[in-house]
Amino acid sequence: MTTVTVKASQTYDVTIGRGLLDTLGEEAARAFKGRSVCIVSDSNVAPHYLSQATHSLEGAGFTVLAFVFPAGEEHKNGHTYLSLLEYLAQEHLTRADGLIALGGGVVGDLTGFAAATYLRGIPFLQLPTTLLAAVDASVGGKTAIDLEHGKNLAGAFYQPMAVLCDLDTLDTLPDEIFREGCAEVIKYAVLFDEDLFRHLWDRGPDFD
């Protein structure tokens, strides 16, 4: 397991390893003062990991809600965003409670923006399930939804309490989605890290 500390407007840890989904309840207990959480996920990811995430959270004493929306960038819009806010209000989530983004970049962006704006801001955790989300969208606090005239035109910078990158979730990715994340890793290596670039040149994305 590896931990990277991000120092932004709020300092938080990005934890990378296998089996982290089973520790979600422990992480949520550290992050949230309340005892209710809402997992936000999409129709691709929820069938794989929603039950496991719920089990971990319930084991830590949380009441667990779930908001699952259709997968795809076209659903990262105002309609889905407002539906999520209405759901949180209907279920009476408070400022002490929290959100958990369980999915790729679309889920993380939408959940983060909802967390930034519901009750003027509640805490949230990022649990990225794609390589691209793990190395990019889940880190840095960029949250947003798309408008009819362009991507990410409504959003906020809002940092998560923590990021859990469970490498086990990458095992269910289609090859083309995994390659999207590899392209981002290669870009970082070219720009910032000669050792990483040499590793990728010699071994590809093999870090075992």
C-alpha positions as CSV (number, residue, x, y, z in Angstrom):
1,M,0.0,0.0,0.0
2,T,1.2,3.5,-0.9
3,T,0.1,6.8,0.5
4,V,0.6,10.2,-1.2
5,T,-0.3,13.4,0.6
6,V,-1.9,16.1,-1.4
7,K,-1.4,19.6,-0.1
8,A,-4.1,21.9,-1.4
9,S,-6.7,24.2,0.2
10,Q,-7.4,21.1,2.3
11,T,-4.6,18.5,2.9
12,Y,-5.6,14.9,2.3
13,D,-4.2,11.5,1.6
14,V,-4.4,9.4,-1.6
15,T,-4.1,5.7,-0.6
16,I,-3.2,3.2,-3.3
17,G,-3.4,-0.5,-2.9
18,R,-5.5,-3.6,-3.1
19,G,-8.5,-4.5,-0.9
20,L,-9.1,-0.8,0.0
21,L,-12.8,-1.1,-0.7
22,D,-13.2,-3.3,2.4
23,T,-11.7,-0.5,4.5
24,L,-14.1,2.1,3.2
25,G,-16.1,2.1,6.5
26,E,-13.0,2.8,8.5
27,E,-12.1,5.7,6.3
28,A,-15.6,7.1,6.3
29,A,-15.6,7.0,10.1
30,R,-12.6,9.2,10.1
31,A,-13.9,11.6,7.5
32,F,-17.6,12.1,8.5
33,K,-19.0,13.1,11.9
34,G,-22.5,11.9,11.0
35,R,-23.7,8.4,10.6
36,S,-25.4,8.6,7.2
37,V,-23.6,8.4,3.9
38,C,-24.8,8.4,0.3
39,I,-22.8,6.4,-2.3
40,V,-23.1,7.9,-5.8
41,S,-22.3,5.5,-8.6
42,D,-23.4,4.7,-12.2
43,S,-25.0,1.8,-13.9
44,N,-21.7,0.3,-15.0
45,V,-19.9,0.4,-11.7
46,A,-22.7,-0.2,-9.2
47,P,-23.3,-3.9,-10.2
48,H,-19.6,-4.6,-9.5
49,Y,-18.9,-2.7,-6.3
50,L,-21.9,-1.1,-4.6
51,S,-22.7,-4.1,-2.5
52,Q,-19.2,-4.4,-1.2
53,A,-18.9,-0.7,-0.4
54,T,-22.3,-0.8,1.4
55,H,-21.2,-3.8,3.4
56,S,-18.1,-2.1,4.6
57,L,-19.9,1.1,5.6
58,E,-22.7,-0.8,7.4
59,G,-20.1,-2.7,9.3
60,A,-18.7,0.6,10.5
61,G,-22.2,1.6,11.8
62,F,-23.4,3.8,8.9
63,T,-26.8,4.1,7.4
64,V,-26.1,3.8,3.7
65,L,-28.0,5.4,0.9
66,A,-27.3,5.0,-2.8
67,F,-27.9,7.2,-5.9
68,V,-27.2,5.3,-9.1
69,F,-27.5,7.1,-12.5
70,P,-27.1,5.9,-16.1
71,A,-23.4,5.7,-17.1
72,G,-22.0,8.1,-19.6
73,E,-20.7,11.6,-20.0
74,E,-24.1,12.7,-21.4
75,H,-25.6,12.1,-17.9
76,K,-23.1,14.4,-16.2
77,N,-25.6,17.2,-16.6
78,G,-27.9,19.6,-14.7
79,H,-30.8,17.1,-14.6
80,T,-28.7,14.4,-12.9
81,Y,-27.1,16.9,-10.6
82,L,-30.4,18.4,-9.4
83,S,-31.9,14.9,-9.0
84,L,-29.0,14.0,-6.7
85,L,-29.5,17.2,-4.6
86,E,-33.2,16.5,-4.4
87,Y,-32.5,12.9,-3.3
88,L,-30.1,14.1,-0.6
89,A,-32.6,16.6,0.7
90,Q,-35.4,14.0,0.6
91,E,-33.3,11.7,2.7
92,H,-32.4,14.5,5.1
93,L,-28.6,14.3,4.9
94,T,-27.0,16.9,7.1
95,R,-23.7,18.8,7.0
96,A,-22.2,16.1,9.3
97,D,-23.0,13.3,6.8
98,G,-21.1,12.6,3.6
99,L,-21.0,11.5,0.0
100,I,-18.9,8.8,-1.6
101,A,-18.0,8.9,-5.3
102,L,-17.8,5.3,-6.5
103,G,-16.9,5.3,-10.1
104,G,-14.9,7.0,-12.9
105,G,-14.4,10.6,-13.7
106,V,-18.0,11.3,-14.5
107,V,-19.1,10.0,-11.1
108,G,-16.3,11.8,-9.3
109,D,-17.0,15.2,-11.0
110,L,-20.8,15.0,-10.3
111,T,-20.4,13.8,-6.7
112,G,-17.8,16.5,-5.9
113,F,-19.9,19.3,-7.3
114,A,-22.9,18.0,-5.4
115,A,-20.8,17.9,-2.2
116,A,-19.5,21.4,-2.8
117,T,-23.0,22.9,-3.2
118,Y,-25.4,20.8,-1.1
119,L,-26.0,22.7,2.2
120,R,-23.2,25.0,1.0
121,G,-20.7,22.1,1.3
122,I,-20.5,18.7,2.9
123,P,-17.6,16.3,3.1
124,F,-17.0,13.6,0.5
125,L,-14.6,10.7,-0.4
126,Q,-13.4,9.7,-3.8
127,L,-13.2,6.0,-4.6
128,P,-12.1,6.0,-8.3
129,T,-12.7,2.8,-10.3
130,T,-10.9,3.7,-13.5
131,L,-7.2,4.4,-14.0
132,L,-7.9,7.8,-15.5
133,A,-10.0,8.8,-12.6
134,A,-7.4,7.5,-10.1
135,V,-4.5,9.5,-11.7
136,D,-6.4,12.6,-12.7
137,A,-10.1,13.3,-12.0
138,S,-10.2,12.2,-8.3
139,V,-7.2,14.4,-7.3
140,G,-7.0,18.1,-7.2
141,G,-10.5,19.1,-6.3
142,K,-11.9,19.8,-9.8
143,T,-15.6,19.1,-9.8
144,A,-18.1,20.0,-12.5
145,I,-21.1,19.2,-14.7
146,D,-21.6,19.8,-18.4
147,L,-23.9,22.4,-19.9
148,E,-25.5,22.2,-23.3
149,H,-22.8,24.5,-24.7
150,G,-19.8,22.7,-23.4
151,K,-18.1,20.3,-20.9
152,N,-17.4,21.3,-17.3
153,L,-18.9,24.8,-17.6
154,A,-20.5,24.7,-14.1
155,G,-18.3,23.5,-11.2
156,A,-16.2,24.3,-8.2
157,F,-12.8,23.5,-6.8
158,Y,-13.7,21.4,-3.8
159,Q,-11.2,18.9,-2.2
160,P,-12.2,15.4,-1.0
161,M,-11.5,14.3,2.5
162,A,-9.5,11.4,1.1
163,V,-9.0,9.3,-2.0
164,L,-9.0,5.5,-2.0
165,C,-7.5,3.9,-5.2
166,D,-8.4,0.3,-4.9
167,L,-6.4,-1.5,-7.6
168,D,-8.8,-4.4,-7.5
169,T,-11.4,-2.2,-9.2
170,L,-9.1,-1.9,-12.3
171,D,-9.5,-5.6,-13.0
172,T,-13.0,-5.2,-14.3
173,L,-12.1,-2.4,-16.8
174,P,-12.5,-2.9,-20.5
175,D,-9.1,-2.7,-22.3
176,E,-10.0,0.6,-24.1
177,I,-10.9,2.3,-20.8
178,F,-7.7,1.1,-19.1
179,R,-5.7,2.4,-22.1
180,E,-7.3,5.9,-21.7
181,G,-5.7,6.0,-18.2
182,C,-2.4,4.7,-19.5
183,A,-2.2,7.7,-21.9
184,E,-2.6,10.1,-19.0
185,V,0.2,8.2,-17.0
186,I,2.5,8.5,-20.0
187,K,1.8,12.2,-20.3
188,Y,2.8,12.7,-16.6
189,A,5.9,10.7,-17.1
190,V,7.0,12.7,-20.2
191,L,6.3,16.0,-18.4
192,F,7.5,15.3,-14.8
193,D,9.2,12.0,-14.1
194,E,12.1,10.5,-16.1
195,D,12.2,7.4,-14.0
196,L,8.5,6.7,-14.5
197,F,9.0,7.2,-18.3
198,R,11.9,4.7,-18.4
199,H,9.8,2.2,-16.4
200,L,6.9,2.6,-18.9
201,W,9.3,2.3,-21.8
202,D,10.8,-0.9,-20.5
203,R,7.9,-2.7,-18.8
204,G,4.7,-0.8,-19.8
205,P,2.1,-0.4,-17.0
206,D,3.4,-3.3,-15.0
207,F,4.2,-2.3,-11.4
208,D,3.8,-5.6,-9.7
